[in-house]
Amino acid sequence: MRLNKLLSQVDHRPWPLPSGKWKFYQEWNKAVFLHWQVDSNMLRDLVPKELEIDLFEDKPWVSIVAFTMENVRPRVLPTFPPVSNFEEINIRTYVKNKGKTGVYFLSIEAGNKVSTWLAKSISELPYRFSKIKRHTNSFDSSNARFKDNLSINYNILEDKNDKTQLDKFLTERYALFQDSSSGINKFEIHHLEWPLHNIEINELTYCYPRFKSLFEGNPALVHYSSGVKVLAWGKEILLRK
């Protein structure tokens, strides 16, 4: 898809495109979404007080999203596959700030050391390196330092054409909010609606000791998506420390 066409398709967005030129292009492909409903008290201490936790029917949610990041590049440069393509896992929840809804990352893992360093340096997002392997219908990661691991085996089923409001709440997000050494940052993004598929989880094991209060048992909801093409604007500092 040409980027001008991507920029012209905006009817699905909850607010207009940001002003100014986008700065980064990337693709979030072959995404497995695992979602859990949690208690607000478990989550509040993990999210900066400046951000409001976004609720669906009075309950917050957290998600583990495992996907392949591809063709990452700045606006003015071509892709460089050794660092532009890598596997990624993020653990996220859903927040609001001044009427805009978005995601807040509790953790981000990347399977490439150089890409991890670059992404963390440029964005200040909480990237860290983990060993990640992906095969056709499986995804495995481990991190010895944090004693984290994730293993998923799945089958992709039919398209999910009848998206619920909860499906959209958990996937259609057009801003990222994150705390950093300088304050609370916001990143505006744009993509088309996620094409969702139903998915059958054959095997799932996970261990995230830092977030053990958030995850218990099987996820309440799962999705698969072939992916989206994403444009990202520059960092905006909302609040300075």
KEGUPA-51579 format. One record per atom (N, C-alpha, C, CB): x, y, z. Coordinates in pm, whole numbers, plus 50000, padded with zeros to 5 digits. Glycine has a CB too. Layout:
! KEGUPA-51579
XYZ ...
! end
This chain:
! KEGUPA-51579
500844987950000 500005000050000 500875012550000 499055000150122 500575021649910 501305034449909 500955042350034 500975042549782 501935049650086 501725056650212 500705067850198 503035062250263 500615074050081 499595084450063 498195078550077 499755091249924 498025066250028 496725059550042 496455056250188 496675046749956 497485051750259 497335048850401 496925061550477 498655043150459 497545072650445 497225085250513 495835090350478 498245095750478 495315086250363 494005091250321 492845083550385 493885090450169 493115072150446 492055063850504 492005066450654 492305048750474 491075074950694 491045079750832 489675078650898 491495094150835 488675073350829 487325073150885 487215064851012 486355067950782 488105055151029 488055046451146 488715052651269 488725033351114 489405063651251 490165069451362 489255076851460 491235079051307 489615076651590 488805083951688 489105098851693 489025078051825 490195103351632 490515117651622 491345119751496 491275122751750 491455132251450 492175134851324 493655131051331 492055149551286 494245129351214 495685127151208 496435138751273 496145125351062 497555135951336 498335146951394 498885156051286 499485141451480 499155168251323 499775177551229 501255174251214 499585192251276 501835179351109 503255176751086 503485163451015 504005176951217 504725161050981 505095149050907 505365137351001 506315151850819 504965125350957 505315113451033 506825111451027 504575100950979 507355104251127 508815102851135 509315088551116 509295107851268 508465078651147 508905064751135 507825056351068 509255059051273 508285046650987 507415036650928 507795023150986 507515036550771 506795014551011 507055001051060 505854992351030 507375001151212 506054979251036 504964969751017 504914960451137 505134961650886 503694958551189 503474949351301 502734937251245 502664956251419 503464926451219 502914915251143 502774902551226 503794912451024 501854893951183 501614880751243 501494881851395 502764870951206 500534889751437 500384893051579 499434883451650 499894907351595 499884878551765 499054870451855 498734879051977 499774857051897 497454881452002 497004889552115 496424880352223 495954900052069 496904881752344 496364874652460 495914885052561 497434864752522 494654884352603 494074894952687 493514889252819 492974902252611 493784896352928 493254892753059 492544904853120 494394887853152 491424902453182 490764912753263 491374912453401 489214910553269 491654924053460 492334924553589 491604934053684 493804929053572 492044933953806 491504942853908 492274956153906 491564936354048 491564967153921 492204980353916 493294981954021 491154991253935 493084976254139 494064977654246 495394971054211 493524971754375 495354960454132 496574953554092 497384961753992 496244939954032 496704970253919 497324977253807 497784991353842 496364977753692 497104997853935 497325012053956 498775015553989 496425016854066 499435007454070 500815010554108 501805008653993 501225002054225 501375002153885 502264999653772 502145010253663 501974986053714 501175019053677 500915029353576 501125043053639 499465028053518 501835052253571 502045065653628 500725072253667 502785074653528 500745079053780 499505085353831 498965095953737 499765091553968 499815101253648 499365111453553 498465105753444 500565118353490 498455092553428 497645086153326 496435079453389 498465076053247 495295081253327 494065074753372 493985060853311 492815083153334 493685050853390 493515037353338 492185036653263 493565026753452 492235032153139 491035031153056 490305018253091 491395031652904 489005019053105 488195007753150 487195003653043 487475011053280 486904990853037 485824985752955 484794979453049 486334975452847 483614985453053 482584981153147 483134980453289 482014967453106 483844991253326 484364993553461 485524984453500 483274991853559 486124977453403 487244968753435 488434971753342 486824953953422 489654971753397 490834973353312 491274959953253 491994979653391 492074960853149 492594948953083 494104950353065 491904946852946 494774938953059 496194938453022 496344928152911 497104934853146 497354930052828 497534921252713 499004917852695 496984927752585 499244905752647 500554901752593 500374900852441 501074887952656 501204908052369 501114908152223 502464903752166 500704922352169 502454892652094 503674887352032 503544888851881 503914872252072 504544895051818 504424897751675 505804899251612 503594910451650 505814901051482 507054903351408 507084917851361 507174893651287 508094925051407 508314938851363 509134938351234 509044947451475 508644945151130 509344944551002 509414958350936 508664934650907 510474959950858 510664971850773 510654984950852 509584972450668 511154984650974 511244996951054 512265006250990 511624993751202 511875018850976 512815028550917 512375042650951 512905026750764 513335051850960 512975066050966 512405070550832 514205074651005 511695081650834 511055086850712 512055088650599 510375100250741 513265092950629 514205096950525 515185086050486 514965109050571 515045073850542 516005063250515 515295050450471 516865060450639 515985041850396 515415028850361 515515019150479 516125022950237 514855007750466 514984997550569 516354990950561 513864986950554 516804985550674 518054978150682 517744965250757 519194986550753 517464954250684 516914942150746 517614937150872 516944931550648 518944938050886 519544932951010 519044939651138 521024934451002 518544952051127 517994958651245 516524962651227 518814970951279 516034962451103 514654966751077 513634955751103 514524971450934 514094943151108 513194931751124 513574923851249 513234922550999 512604921651337 512874913951459 511564909851524 513744922051558 511654899851610 510484895551686 510314904451809 510604880551727 509064906551848 508804915351963 507634909952045 508494929751916 507714912352174 506614909452267 506394921852351 506934896952358 505144926252361 504894936952457 503804932952555 504504949752385 503984937652676 502984936252781 502434950152803 503574929952915 501134951652787 500574965152784 499224965752856 500424969952641 498874977852891 497534980452940 497004992652866 497514982653094 495824997252905 495095007152826 494815019452913 493765001252771 495145031052859 495115043352938 494465054652860 496525047352982 494235065652931 493685077752870 494435089852921 492165079152899 494495100052836 495065112952877 494365123952799 496605113352853 493675132552869 492985143952808 492085139652692 493995154352759 491345129052713 490375124652615 490905115352508 489785136152552 492225113652499 492805104652401 493135091252466 494065110752337 492705080652401 492965067252452 494205061552385 491735058152430 494915053152459 496115047252403 496575035352485 497225057452394 497815031252462 498385020152538 499545025252622 498855008852444 499775017852730 500945020252816 501675006952828 500525025852958 502975006952799 503754994752800 504364992152938 504844995352694 504044980552993 504704976153115 506074970253082 503834965853188 506204964552964 507464958452923 507434956152773 507704945052998 508594957052708 508734953552567 509994945252551 508784966352476 509874933852487 511024925252457 511264925052307 510794910852510 512514925352267 512884924152127 513944913452113 513394937752070 513904906252001 514804895051982 516084898251908 514104884451909 516444910951899 517664915351832 518344925651921 517344921251689 519584923251957 520264931952054 520464946152000 521624926152091 520874947251874 521094960651817 519774968151805 521784959651680 518744961251758 517434967651746 516904971851882 516434958151678 517134963651983 516714967052119 517364980052164 517064955752217 518664981052144 519404993052188 518925005352111 520924991152168 518765003951980 518315015451900 516915019951940 518345011851751 515995010351954 514605013851987 514525020652124 513715001351985 515255015352220 515235021252355 515855035152355 515975012152456 516955036752281 517645049752277 516805060452210 518975048452204 516145056952100 515385066752024 514055070152090 515145061751883 513365059852138 511985061752183 511835063252335 511145050352137 512815058352411 512725057352557 511625047652603 512465071152617 511125039552513 510185029152552 510945017952623 509425023552428 510265010152708 510965000552796 511394987652726 510084997052913 512234989052624 512734977552550 513814970352630 513284981852414 513854957052615 514944948752667 515084936752576 514694944352815 516284931252573 516554919852485 516104906852549 518044919252450 515454898352469 515134884652508 515444875552391 513654883252552 515724863052422 515894853152315 514514849052266 516714840652365 514244851352139 512914848652083 513064840451955 512144861752054 512294829951945 512244821751825 510804820851777 512834807651850 510644822051646 509304820951589 509304810751475 508804834751537 508274802251476 508054792851368 506644795351314 508244778051416 506194786851223 504944789651154 503784792151249 504604778251064 503584783451347 502464784851439 502924784451585 501444773951413 504104789751610 504584789851748 505484801851772 505344776751780 505604805351899 506364817051940 506944813852076 505484830251943 508284814952091 508944811452218 509944822252254 509634797552208 509924826352380 510894836252427 511354832652567 510284850452423 512564837452600 513074835652736 514024847052769 513804821952750 514044850652896 514924861252945 515464856853080 514174874952955 516754852853083 517354847253204 517444857553316 518724841853174 517694870053280 517854880453383 516574882453462 518284893653320 515434883453393 514164885953460 513384873153489 513314895253376 513944861753446 513274848853462 511894848653393 513104845653612 511834855353280 510614855853200 510634845153093 510434869853137 509464839953061 509374831252945 507934831152893 509834817052979 507824828552764 506534827852697 506634817452587 506094841752641 505674808352581 505634798452475 504184796852429 506214784852524 503954798652299 502614797852243 502644788452122 502084812052202 501674779652114 501444771751994 499974773551957 501804756652016 499684776651831 498334780851796 497954776651654 498194795751810 496664777051627 496134775551492 495314787951458 495274762651479 495484793051339 494714804551294 493404799451235 495504813151190 492294805451278 490974801251234 490394811651138 490044799151354 489074812551132 488404821151036 488554835951070 486924817651028 488314844350970 488304858750992 487254862351096 488044866250861 487574872551174 486604877751272 485984890251213 487274880751412 484934888651136 484314899851066 483374907851155 483564894850946 482834901551257 481884908251346 482584912651475 480684898851378 483434922651462 484194927351579 483254933051684 485224938051537 483514929351808 482754934951920 483394947951965 482674924752038 482694955152052 483264967352109 484504964152193 482224974552194 484514952452257 485694948552334 486874945652241 485394936252421 486624938952129 487684936652031 488344949851991 487134929551905 487524959751962 488064972651919 488754979952034 486944981351862 488204978952154 488834985152271 490264980052288 488014982252398 490484967252264 491784960952289 492764962052173 491574946652323 492294966052057 493194966351941 493294980051874 492744956351840 492214987551870 492245000151794 492725011651882 490845003251738 494025013351886 494655023751968 495585031951880 495435017552088 495515045051892 496255053651801 497185063351874 495285061451716 497565059551996 498555067152072 499235057852171 497905079252145 500505060752199 501255053852302 501655064052407 502515046652242 501495060552532 501915069152643 502955061752725 500685073352732 504005068852766 505075062152840 505785071952931 506085055652744 506165067053049 506985075253137 508455073253101 506735071753286 509265083453126 510685082953095 511425091853193 510955087452949 512715093053174 513515101453262 513135116053253 514995099853230 512525119953140 512185134153121 510725137353154 512455138052978 509865127253166 508465129753198 507555119353136 508065143453150 506335123353104 505375114653036 505385118252888 503945116053098 505665108352805 505745110452661 504515104952591 507015103952604 504185110852479 503105105852393 503625104352251 501875115352397 503235093352188 503525090952047 502215088651975 504495078752029 501945096351873 500765094251790 501115084551678 500245107751733 500185075551645 500415065951537 499185065351447 500745051951595 499395059351330 498275057451237 498435044151166 498195069051134 497345036951155 497285024651076 495825022051042 497915012451153 495585013050951 494215008750925 493734999851038 494125001450789 492434996951041 491944987851144 492654974351133 490414985951131 492934968651250 493544955351253 492594945251188 493894951051399 493044937451089 492244926151042 492374914751142 492704921550899 491304910951205 491364900951313 490884887351265 490524905551432 491494876951323 491084863151302 490834856951439 492154855151220 489944847451443 489854838951560 491084829851562 488524830651561 491434825251681 492644817251697 492404806651802 493854826151735 492974794951779 492904783951875 494274782351939 492454770651807 494324783652071 495584782052144 495724767352183 495634791252270 496714760652125 496954746552156 497774744852283 497654739752040 498704754052302 499584753352420 500004767452456 500834744252394 499954770652584 500394783752632 501024782152770 499204793652637 502274785952781 502924786952912 503574800752920 503984775452932 503554806553037 504144819753053 504574821653198 503154830753011 505574829953216 506024833653350 506624847653343 507064823353405 505994856953410 506484870653421 506434874453569 505624880653332 507494871153645 507454873053790 507114887353834 508784869353848 507544897353757 507274911253797 505794914653785 508094920953711 505074907153703 503654910153678 502754898353713 503444913953531 503214889953806 502474877653835 501074880253889 503254869253934 500864891953950 499524894854002 498524897853889 499584906754097 499034900653769 498154904453658 497674892553576 498864914253568 498484882053572 498184870853483 497894858253563 499354868453386 496764852553536 496384840153603 495554831653508 495594843053735 496004819353486 495244810253401 495274814153255 493834809553447 494284809353182 494204812153039 493654826153014 493324801752969 494034832452904 493484845752873 491984845152852 494154851552747 491344856352883 489884857252866 489494858852719 489324868852948 490424863952639 490134866652499 491434865852421 489444880552480 491384860352299 492574859552214 492224863952073 493154845152214 493214869252002 493054873251863 494324869651786 492754888551852 494184869051655 495344868551566 495114878851457 495544854051505 496204885051410 496104894351298 497294892451205 496034908851348 497024893251077 498104892950978 498994905150991 497534892050836 498434916251042 499264927851070 498774940851009 500634925251023 499474951551046 499154964850995 500444972350962 498324972851098 500314981750870 501394991050837 501175003550921 501414994450683 502255008450983 502125018751087 503005030751056 502485012951225 502435042551071 503205055051068 503215060651209 502605065350966 504375065451252 504515070851387 505095084951380 505415061751474 504515093651460 504995107451471 506005108551585 503815117251492 506655119851594 507695121651695 507155122351837 508475133951665 508055120751929 507725121052071 507265134952114 508925116552154 506185135252191 505715147652251 505765146052402 504265151152202 506445154952469 506535154152616 505315161052674 507855160752670 504455153352740 503225158952798 503495165752931 502185147952818 504295159253014 504595164353146 506085162553173 503755157353255 506755172853215 508185171953246 508385169553396 508915184653201 509395161753428 509715159453568 510585170653621 510425145953586 
! end
